[in-house]
Amino acid sequence: MRRCLEGLEPQRRAGLVLAYTHGLSHGEIAARLAVPLGTAKSWIRRAFMTLRECMG
């Protein structure tokens, strides 16, 4: 899993980690990363899909 997480773009990885390990909402993640809400949602979704593909 670590290898797969390290393969993600840093901002997408940060969003995913904030969502799943810290339990933050999309809005809280967007505020913390200083990006629009839609951007945060997209990053998290794409990161999750990439992570799932990497892990098989």
C-alpha positions in Angstrom: 0.0 0.0 0.0 2.8 2.4 0.8 4.3 1.9 -2.7 0.9 2.7 -4.2 0.4 5.8 -2.0 3.8 7.1 -2.8 3.0 6.8 -6.5 0.1 9.3 -6.2 0.6 13.0 -6.9 1.3 14.8 -3.6 -1.9 16.8 -3.4 -4.1 13.9 -4.3 -2.3 11.7 -1.8 -2.8 14.4 0.9 -6.6 14.6 0.1 -7.0 10.9 0.3 -5.1 10.6 3.6 -7.1 13.5 5.1 -10.3 11.8 4.1 -9.6 8.3 5.2 -7.2 8.6 8.1 -8.4 11.8 9.6 -12.1 11.5 8.6 -12.3 15.0 7.2 -15.2 16.0 4.9 -14.6 17.1 1.3 -15.3 20.7 2.4 -12.8 20.5 5.3 -10.2 19.0 2.9 -10.8 21.7 0.3 -10.3 24.4 3.0 -7.2 22.7 4.4 -5.6 22.3 0.9 -6.8 25.8 -0.2 -8.6 24.5 -3.3 -12.2 24.7 -4.6 -14.5 22.0 -3.3 -14.9 20.4 -6.7 -11.2 20.1 -7.1 -10.8 18.4 -3.7 -13.6 15.9 -4.6 -12.0 15.1 -7.9 -8.6 14.6 -6.4 -9.9 12.2 -3.8 -11.9 10.2 -6.3 -9.1 9.9 -8.8 -6.6 9.1 -6.1 -8.9 6.3 -4.8 -9.3 4.9 -8.3 -5.6 5.0 -8.9 -4.9 3.3 -5.5 -7.4 0.6 -6.2 -5.8 -0.1 -9.6 -2.3 -0.2 -8.1 -3.3 -2.6 -5.4 -5.1 -4.9 -7.8 
